[in-house]
Amino acid sequence: MGEPHRAGPGHVAVWVAVGAPPAGEPLDLDQRARRYRRARATARRIGRHLVAAYTSCPPDRQAWERDDRGRPLLVDPGGLHVSLSHAEAVVAAALSWDAPVGVDVERLRPLADPGALARTALSEAERRAVEELPEPLRDAQLLRFWTRKEAVAKALGTGLATHLRGIVTTAHGAVVSLPEECGDISAWSMADLAVRDDVIASVTVRAPGVRVLTRTLALPADEA
């Protein structure tokens, strides 16, 4: 997976592996389930190699568990925080030295029902920001808002119970408000990740002033 990069407290390292977008006929339920399991396994593999790159612990010596909400927990080596995400032929892993981290990634695609997603997750100001854009740009902005919210929810550890409409950002990524359980906005760091034009990704750390180190990898076809 390459040479380790210089990092430590005050940083979050994110690896994003991107493959060719899915093509061909729509998948049936069994095929979608197999693809999901394959992507989840790939995200775990990328996560293990990410940890190995920044520690002296190789992938096969690491101990990982999951909390009661299904979040990955790195038990050994200790004192680090991890987050994983996967979408259509794209997976991401994030490593934080300071505090809980959340990463979320989406493949840019035409959304089947963007209105429903907007009503479920976006604040009124965010919905207006999407609606004011030319139609070809709306899905990307909606997904940008969505990945930021998912990243916060993962770092917070509240999952589906998170008040997503209470996580409000501007179109350019400034944080306007967070749910009450997040505490002071200034105690959080959020960043959109520049990966590829067809990939939307965000990372959030429950610590201020964190520097984000991003690396993009190629995802083999048999792991997409």
C-alpha positions in Angstrom: 0.0 0.0 0.0 3.0 2.3 -0.2 5.2 4.2 2.2 3.7 5.7 5.4 3.1 9.4 5.5 4.1 11.8 8.2 1.1 12.3 10.5 0.1 12.1 14.2 -1.9 14.2 16.6 -3.6 17.1 14.9 -4.1 15.1 11.7 -6.6 12.7 10.1 -5.5 10.4 7.4 -8.0 9.3 4.7 -7.5 6.8 2.0 -10.1 6.6 -0.8 -10.0 3.7 -3.3 -11.9 4.3 -6.5 -12.8 1.8 -9.2 -14.7 2.0 -12.5 -18.4 2.9 -12.0 -20.8 -0.1 -12.2 -22.1 -0.8 -15.7 -24.6 -3.1 -17.4 -28.0 -4.3 -16.3 -29.4 -3.4 -12.9 -28.5 -6.0 -10.2 -31.0 -8.2 -8.5 -31.2 -8.5 -4.7 -28.7 -11.3 -4.4 -26.2 -9.5 -6.7 -26.6 -6.3 -4.7 -26.1 -8.2 -1.4 -22.9 -9.8 -2.8 -21.6 -6.4 -4.0 -22.3 -4.9 -0.6 -20.5 -7.6 1.3 -17.5 -7.4 -1.1 -17.4 -3.6 -0.7 -17.6 -3.9 3.1 -14.7 -6.4 3.1 -12.7 -4.1 0.9 -13.3 -1.2 3.2 -12.0 -3.2 6.2 -8.9 -4.3 4.2 -8.2 -0.7 3.2 -8.7 0.3 6.8 -6.2 -2.2 8.1 -3.5 -1.1 5.6 -4.1 2.5 6.5 -3.5 1.7 10.1 -0.4 -0.3 9.2 1.0 2.6 7.2 1.0 4.9 10.2 1.8 2.4 13.0 4.2 -0.5 13.5 1.3 -2.9 13.6 0.8 -5.0 10.4 -2.7 -5.8 9.2 -2.7 -9.4 10.4 -1.7 -8.3 14.0 -4.4 -5.7 14.4 -7.5 -6.3 16.5 -10.8 -4.8 15.3 -14.3 -5.0 16.8 -17.6 -3.3 16.4 -19.6 -1.3 18.9 -23.3 -1.8 19.6 -24.1 0.5 16.6 -21.9 -1.4 14.2 -19.1 1.2 14.1 -15.6 -0.2 13.6 -13.4 -0.1 16.7 -9.6 -0.4 16.6 -8.7 -2.3 19.7 -5.0 -3.0 19.0 -3.1 -0.8 18.4 -5.0 1.3 20.9 -5.6 5.0 21.2 -6.7 5.6 17.6 -10.0 6.2 16.0 -11.2 4.8 12.7 -14.2 5.1 10.3 -15.1 3.2 7.1 -17.4 3.9 4.2 -18.3 2.4 0.9 -20.6 3.2 -2.1 -20.6 2.2 -5.8 -17.1 1.0 -6.6 -15.6 3.4 -4.0 -14.4 2.8 -0.5 -12.9 5.1 2.2 -11.1 4.6 5.5 -10.2 7.4 7.9 -7.7 7.3 10.9 -7.7 10.0 13.6 -5.2 10.4 16.5 -7.2 12.9 18.5 -10.9 12.1 18.6 -13.7 10.1 17.0 -13.8 10.5 13.2 -16.4 9.9 10.6 -15.9 9.5 6.9 -18.6 9.1 4.2 -18.3 8.6 0.5 -20.8 8.6 -2.4 -20.5 8.0 -6.1 -22.0 10.9 -8.0 -25.0 9.5 -9.9 -28.5 10.6 -10.9 -30.7 10.2 -7.8 -33.9 8.3 -8.1 -35.8 10.5 -5.7 -33.8 13.6 -4.7 -36.8 15.3 -3.3 -37.3 12.6 -0.7 -33.7 12.7 0.4 -33.8 16.5 0.7 -37.0 16.4 2.8 -35.5 13.7 5.1 -32.0 15.2 5.6 -31.7 18.8 4.5 -32.5 22.0 6.5 -34.6 24.6 4.8 -31.5 26.7 4.0 -29.8 23.7 2.4 -32.8 22.8 0.3 -32.9 26.4 -1.0 -29.2 26.1 -1.8 -29.8 23.0 -3.9 -32.9 24.4 -5.6 -31.1 27.6 -6.6 -28.5 25.6 -8.6 -28.9 24.7 -12.3 -30.6 21.2 -12.4 -27.4 19.3 -13.6 -25.6 20.5 -10.5 -28.3 19.7 -7.9 -27.6 16.0 -7.2 -23.9 16.7 -6.5 -24.7 19.4 -4.0 -27.4 17.3 -2.4 -24.9 14.4 -2.0 -22.3 16.9 -0.7 -24.7 17.9 2.1 -25.5 14.3 2.7 -21.9 13.1 3.1 -21.1 15.9 5.6 -24.1 14.9 7.7 -23.2 11.2 7.6 -19.6 12.0 8.6 -20.8 13.9 11.6 -23.2 11.1 12.6 -20.4 8.6 12.4 -18.1 10.7 14.5 -20.9 11.3 17.0 -21.7 7.6 17.1 -25.5 8.2 16.9 -26.1 6.6 13.5 -29.7 6.6 12.3 -30.8 8.4 15.5 -28.9 11.5 14.5 -31.0 14.6 13.8 -29.7 15.1 10.3 -31.6 18.3 9.6 -29.8 19.8 12.6 -26.4 19.4 10.9 -26.4 22.5 8.7 -23.6 23.6 6.3 -23.3 26.1 3.6 -22.8 25.1 -0.1 -19.1 25.8 0.4 -18.8 23.7 3.5 -18.9 26.2 6.4 -20.6 24.7 9.4 -23.7 26.7 10.4 -25.1 24.5 13.2 -24.8 21.0 14.7 -27.2 19.1 17.0 -27.1 19.9 20.7 -25.3 16.7 21.6 -22.3 17.9 19.5 -21.6 20.8 21.8 -19.6 23.8 20.5 -19.2 24.0 16.7 -15.6 25.2 17.2 -14.7 21.8 18.8 -15.2 20.1 15.4 -13.3 19.9 12.1 -15.0 19.1 8.8 -13.6 18.9 5.3 -14.8 17.9 1.8 -12.3 15.6 0.1 -11.0 16.3 -3.3 -10.9 12.8 -4.8 -12.4 12.7 -8.3 -15.2 14.6 -10.1 -17.5 11.6 -9.8 -16.8 11.0 -6.1 -18.3 13.0 -3.2 -16.6 12.5 0.2 -16.4 14.2 3.5 -14.6 13.7 6.8 -15.4 15.0 10.3 -13.3 14.8 13.5 -14.5 15.8 17.0 -11.5 18.0 17.5 -10.6 21.5 16.4 -8.0 22.5 13.8 -7.3 19.0 12.4 -5.3 18.8 9.2 -6.6 16.2 6.6 -4.2 14.1 4.6 -5.9 12.4 1.7 -4.6 9.6 -0.6 -6.4 8.2 -3.6 -5.9 4.5 -4.6 -7.1 2.4 -7.5 -9.8 -0.1 -6.6 -9.3 -3.5 -8.4 -12.3 -4.6 -10.5 -12.7 -7.8 -8.5 -13.1 -5.7 -5.3 -15.5 -3.1 -6.7 
